[in-house]
């Protein structure tokens, strides 16, 4: 069953999210291709598939709280939390702002963040891991026990090494090559 879900999500990613053209990534690096996971994470079936499959990875690490930097981590965090709810699993979610709001509660971390929880940081597509590492730093400073980083897609451009240096286990569902080479 899981393989069928993986194949379906991979097909969606290739069809809806993969683009070949020259552009600059958020890491500042140039690339000949782009993977925009938001295009499938805002489709009901895509969010369902990503949430279910990513939740399996999250649960395998014992994580009870998941989140990342706004904007990139929002849809994948929401998909994982919804999958956890469907399965009756208590996982809270949060997101980290680039800077605290100057009004309201003036928080850097928003959502259902709980200090002391075993926490993972997540992003849809990871290149160098800089965004997830920034979220990990903020969560640690707020009292979370950050142990893992998760990605729907790993571009294979340095994130694994960066997460290892930060003491984080790194788990991802697909590589960029999985999507680029998919023929289904």
Secondary structure, DSSP 8 states (H G I E B T S, - for coil): -HHHHHHHHHHHIIIIIEEEEEEE-TTS-EEEEEE-THHHHTSHHHHHHHHHHHHHHHHHTT--EEEEETTTTHHHHHHHHHHHHHHT---EEEEE-SS--SSTT--SEEES--TTSEEEEEEEEESS-HHHHHHHHHHHHTT-EEEEEEEEEE--SSHHHHHHHTT-EEEEEEEHHHHHT---
